[in-house]
Amino acid sequence: KDDFWDHDSLLSTNHFNLLEKPFSEEEIKVVVFGSYAEGAPGPDGFPFLFYQKYWDLIKHDLFALFRDWEAGELDLYRLNFSLLTLVPKEPNAVKLDRFRPLAMVNYSFKIFAKCATNRFGPVCNTLISPNQTAFLKGRFILESIVAAHEVVH
């Protein structure tokens, strides 16, 4: 198809409009204040606590980031990077399989991701098959494993 969003789309007009509308300040604020405040900061050094404590001071800058993103003018390179580290699963770990990889992402990027996830949530069931059992709230990948086991046995 030339146009993914044409009349044959699985999305209703209401769902399409929901995904297309600009993010509101309230949507962004809900994500900022609904997140764990004292998590480890990303490469930029700012945890959610910073965004929460200085919300009145920085909300306009954060809102401007969203506007630039929606206009396709945001340089994602400066936001979309992370620090990777290996955290030992046990004391004195030596082998690689005894470490857990941890990626610390900038919180400004996490805010974008969480806002997009919140926005996409209501339309997921329209676009994703009910047979898919992973990566959706209330569905579990183990359901597929159990179903496969039942088919084989």
C-alpha positions in Angstrom: 0.0 0.0 0.0 1.1 3.5 -0.7 -0.4 4.9 2.4 -0.3 2.9 5.6 -3.0 5.1 7.3 -5.6 4.8 4.5 -9.2 3.7 4.9 -8.2 0.0 5.2 -6.2 0.7 8.3 -6.9 -1.1 11.5 -7.0 2.2 13.3 -10.2 4.1 13.8 -10.2 7.8 13.2 -10.3 8.4 16.9 -7.3 6.1 17.5 -5.4 7.8 14.7 -6.2 11.2 16.1 -5.1 10.1 19.6 -1.7 9.0 18.2 -1.2 12.1 16.1 -2.1 14.9 18.5 0.7 16.7 20.2 1.6 15.6 23.8 0.0 17.8 26.4 1.9 19.3 29.3 -0.4 17.2 31.6 0.6 13.9 29.9 4.3 14.8 30.3 3.7 15.8 34.0 1.9 12.5 34.7 5.0 10.6 33.5 7.5 12.7 35.4 5.6 12.6 38.7 4.5 9.0 38.3 8.1 7.7 38.0 10.4 6.5 40.7 12.2 9.6 41.8 15.4 8.2 43.2 16.6 5.8 40.4 20.2 6.0 39.1 20.7 8.9 36.7 21.6 8.4 33.1 24.6 9.8 31.3 23.4 13.3 31.7 23.3 12.9 35.5 19.7 13.9 36.0 17.4 11.5 37.8 13.6 11.8 37.9 14.0 13.6 41.3 15.6 16.5 39.4 12.6 16.7 37.0 10.1 16.5 39.8 11.9 19.0 42.2 12.5 21.6 39.5 9.4 20.9 37.4 8.2 24.5 37.5 11.6 25.7 36.3 12.2 23.2 33.5 8.8 22.2 32.3 8.8 24.7 29.4 12.2 23.4 28.2 10.9 19.8 28.4 7.8 20.8 26.6 9.9 22.5 23.9 11.8 19.3 23.4 8.5 17.5 22.8 7.4 20.2 20.2 10.8 19.8 18.4 10.4 16.0 18.4 6.9 16.2 17.0 8.0 18.6 14.3 10.9 16.2 13.4 13.5 18.9 14.3 14.9 17.3 17.5 18.5 16.0 17.4 17.9 12.6 19.0 21.6 11.9 19.0 22.0 14.0 22.1 19.2 12.2 24.0 19.3 8.6 22.7 22.4 7.2 24.3 23.1 5.2 27.4 25.9 4.0 29.7 26.3 0.2 29.8 27.7 -1.5 32.8 27.8 -5.0 34.2 26.5 -5.5 37.7 27.6 -8.7 39.5 24.9 -11.1 40.5 27.0 -12.4 43.4 30.0 -11.3 45.3 33.4 -11.9 43.7 31.8 -12.7 40.3 34.4 -13.6 37.6 32.5 -15.3 34.7 30.5 -13.1 32.4 27.3 -15.1 33.0 27.5 -14.1 36.7 26.9 -10.4 35.7 23.7 -8.6 34.8 23.9 -6.0 32.0 22.5 -2.6 32.9 21.9 0.3 30.5 21.3 3.7 32.1 19.4 5.9 29.7 18.9 9.7 30.0 15.7 10.4 31.8 14.6 12.9 29.1 14.6 10.0 26.7 12.7 7.8 29.2 10.1 10.5 29.4 9.6 10.4 25.7 9.4 6.6 25.7 6.9 6.5 28.6 4.7 9.2 27.1 4.6 7.3 23.8 3.9 4.0 25.6 1.0 5.6 27.5 -0.4 7.0 24.2 0.0 3.8 22.4 -1.6 1.6 25.1 -5.2 2.2 24.2 -4.7 1.2 20.5 -2.5 -1.9 21.1 -5.3 -4.3 21.2 -6.5 -3.0 17.8 -3.2 -3.5 16.1 -1.7 -6.5 17.9 -3.2 -10.0 17.5 -4.8 -11.5 20.6 -2.6 -14.5 20.0 0.5 -12.5 20.8 1.4 -13.3 24.3 4.5 -11.2 25.0 5.3 -7.5 25.5 1.7 -6.5 26.3 0.2 -5.7 29.7 -1.7 -8.7 31.0 -0.1 -11.1 28.6 2.8 -13.5 29.3 5.3 -15.1 27.0 5.1 -18.3 29.0 1.5 -18.7 27.7 3.1 -19.5 24.3 5.5 -22.0 25.8 2.6 -23.8 27.7 0.5 -23.8 24.5 3.3 -25.3 22.5 3.9 -28.0 25.1 0.2 -28.9 25.1 0.2 -29.2 21.3 3.3 -31.5 21.4 2.0 -33.7 24.2 
